Amino acid sequence: MRLGLIGYGNIAATLLGLLERTGVRPAHLAVLARPGSGATVRARIAADAADVPALAGAATVVEDAAGLLGCAPDLVVECAGHGGVAAHVPAILRAGVDLVLVSVGAMSDAALEASLRAAATEGGARIILPAGAVGGIDLLAALAPAGGLEVIYRGSKPPRAWAGTPAEAALDLDTLTERRVFFQGSAREAARDYPKNANVAATLALAGAGFEATRVELIADPAAAGNMHSYEVRSPVANYRMEIENLPSAGNAKTSVSTVYSVLREVRNRMAVVAI
Ligand SMILES: NC(=O)c1ccc[n+]([C@@H]2O[C@H](COP(=O)([O-])OP(=O)(O)OC[C@H]3O[C@@H](n4cnc5c(N)ncnc54)[C@H](O)[C@@H]3O)[C@@H](O)[C@H]2O)c1
């Protein structure tokens, strides 16, 4: 497979290491870096090649979507964030290349979601949404056509992990001694007010009841060991609860390492005889 990556940060680098460890070697690798940062990304890839020998001299680094398309990727993985999605993903989809969209929270921007869907339709490409930091998305998406879904998601973190968000106005994060729900609203509102935490709520919304009907609670909990995600689903077909305690990835504490494994799964499934 000829693989393209948009962004070369924590997810991209960890993904390449996992591909190597699991015996998957892309026939070609192209990396789309921010304009002006190609040389930096090339140097980082060269340094990472010590752990991922397949990288040594093998990656083409480009700085725009046309350059990436020039490398004829079979699959592109976006792992650059909302700005990278808006800047590059429509062109990739319009060119008919399937794309794993890791920054799922970008789809909470209704105008951007519409433009991505239009570009994919025009190009005959698919936007593949990985489960990311949550699980059970298969069941939620399967239940959605039955209608009558009620979904409530609770995202819980230690108080200081909410620093730099509107939670600071509602709580004194330094002195909090007990669990506090500081946000209750729709997945759309959660993504708007807490964009750096939008991915999980957006993934649940897109799989299930939509951005308006999916309820979100955000919680500061001094007893939380790390980033906890839990959600409950009620439907006429089945009810279930999920609770996930994720470990942070080494390169970016805000990204759960299981997110990278979910992207690995999408890439491996793409090449596997049996996809699961
Ligand atoms: N679906 C999920 O559950 C989930 C979970 C965690 C993170 N994410 C998403 O994945 C993204 C990447 O996570 P990460 O841990 O690798 O972050 P990171 O900050 O380590 O890496 C992002 C990289 O993308 C690059 N970049 C940014 N804008 C770009 C652009 N316009 N063009 C090319 N490159 C660009 C940055 O320079 C950086 O190197 C996050 O922004 C987040 O939205 C999704």
The ligand as an SDF file (V2000), in Angstrom:
LIG
                    3D

 44 48  0  0  0  0  0  0  0  0999 V2000
  -10.2850   10.5840   17.2210 N   0  0  0  0  0  0  0  0  0  0  0  0
   -9.7470   10.6830   18.4310 C   0  0  0  0  0  0  0  0  0  0  0  0
  -10.2370   10.1010   19.4020 O   0  0  0  0  0  0  0  0  0  0  0  0
   -8.5120   11.5240   18.6020 C   0  0  0  0  0  0  0  0  0  0  0  0
   -7.7550   11.3810   19.7680 C   0  0  0  0  0  0  0  0  0  0  0  0
   -6.6160   12.1530   19.9120 C   0  0  0  0  0  0  0  0  0  0  0  0
   -6.2420   13.0790   18.9380 C   0  0  0  0  0  0  0  0  0  0  0  0
   -7.0040   13.2050   17.8200 N   0  0  0  0  0  0  0  0  0  0  0  0
   -6.6590   14.1930   16.7730 C   0  0  0  0  0  0  0  0  0  0  0  0
   -5.4430   13.8530   16.1830 O   0  0  0  0  0  0  0  0  0  0  0  0
   -4.7000   15.0460   15.9160 C   0  0  0  0  0  0  0  0  0  0  0  0
   -3.2240   14.7260   15.9610 C   0  0  0  0  0  0  0  0  0  0  0  0
   -2.8520   14.2730   17.2740 O   0  0  0  0  0  0  0  0  0  0  0  0
   -1.3280   14.1860   17.7010 P   0  0  0  0  0  0  0  0  0  0  0  0
   -1.2670   13.6380   19.0860 O   0  0  0  0  0  0  0  0  0  0  0  0
   -0.5500   13.4990   16.6310 O   0  0  0  0  0  0  0  0  0  0  0  0
   -0.9510   15.7480   17.7180 O   0  0  0  0  0  0  0  0  0  0  0  0
    0.4810   16.4140   17.4860 P   0  0  0  0  0  0  0  0  0  0  0  0
    0.3120   17.8480   17.8830 O   0  0  0  0  0  0  0  0  0  0  0  0
    1.5460   15.6150   18.1330 O   0  0  0  0  0  0  0  0  0  0  0  0
    0.7270   16.3190   15.8970 O   0  0  0  0  0  0  0  0  0  0  0  0
    0.0190   17.0700   14.9530 C   0  0  0  0  0  0  0  0  0  0  0  0
    0.9940   17.3990   13.8190 C   0  0  0  0  0  0  0  0  0  0  0  0
    0.2730   17.9420   12.7260 O   0  0  0  0  0  0  0  0  0  0  0  0
    1.0320   19.0280   12.2040 C   0  0  0  0  0  0  0  0  0  0  0  0
    0.1280   19.9560   11.5130 N   0  0  0  0  0  0  0  0  0  0  0  0
   -0.7310   20.8340   12.0570 C   0  0  0  0  0  0  0  0  0  0  0  0
   -1.3800   21.5050   11.0960 N   0  0  0  0  0  0  0  0  0  0  0  0
   -0.9300   21.0320    9.9200 C   0  0  0  0  0  0  0  0  0  0  0  0
   -1.2010   21.3280    8.5680 C   0  0  0  0  0  0  0  0  0  0  0  0
   -2.0790   22.2870    8.2290 N   0  0  0  0  0  0  0  0  0  0  0  0
   -0.5650   20.6340    7.5950 N   0  0  0  0  0  0  0  0  0  0  0  0
    0.3270   19.6690    7.9070 C   0  0  0  0  0  0  0  0  0  0  0  0
    0.6610   19.3520    9.1880 N   0  0  0  0  0  0  0  0  0  0  0  0
    0.0340   20.0320   10.1750 C   0  0  0  0  0  0  0  0  0  0  0  0
    1.6960   19.6560   13.4120 C   0  0  0  0  0  0  0  0  0  0  0  0
    2.8320   20.4070   13.0340 O   0  0  0  0  0  0  0  0  0  0  0  0
    2.0560   18.4210   14.2290 C   0  0  0  0  0  0  0  0  0  0  0  0
    3.3320   17.9420   13.8750 O   0  0  0  0  0  0  0  0  0  0  0  0
   -5.1440   16.0510   17.0050 C   0  0  0  0  0  0  0  0  0  0  0  0
   -5.0970   17.3390   16.5180 O   0  0  0  0  0  0  0  0  0  0  0  0
   -6.5380   15.5970   17.3490 C   0  0  0  0  0  0  0  0  0  0  0  0
   -7.5110   16.4220   16.7420 O   0  0  0  0  0  0  0  0  0  0  0  0
   -8.1100   12.4400   17.6370 C   0  0  0  0  0  0  0  0  0  0  0  0
  1  2  1  0
  2  3  2  0
  2  4  1  0
  4  5  1  0
  4 44  2  0
  5  6  2  0
  6  7  1  0
  7  8  2  0
  8  9  1  0
  8 44  1  0
  9 10  1  0
  9 42  1  0
 10 11  1  0
 11 12  1  0
 11 40  1  0
 12 13  1  0
 13 14  1  0
 14 15  2  0
 14 16  1  0
 14 17  1  0
 17 18  1  0
 18 19  2  0
 18 20  1  0
 18 21  1  0
 21 22  1  0
 22 23  1  0
 23 24  1  0
 23 38  1  0
 24 25  1  0
 25 26  1  0
 25 36  1  0
 26 27  1  0
 26 35  1  0
 27 28  2  0
 28 29  1  0
 29 30  1  0
 29 35  2  0
 30 31  1  0
 30 32  2  0
 32 33  1  0
 33 34  2  0
 34 35  1  0
 36 37  1  0
 36 38  1  0
 38 39  1  0
 40 41  1  0
 40 42  1  0
 42 43  1  0
M  CHG  2   8   1  16  -1
M  END
$$$$
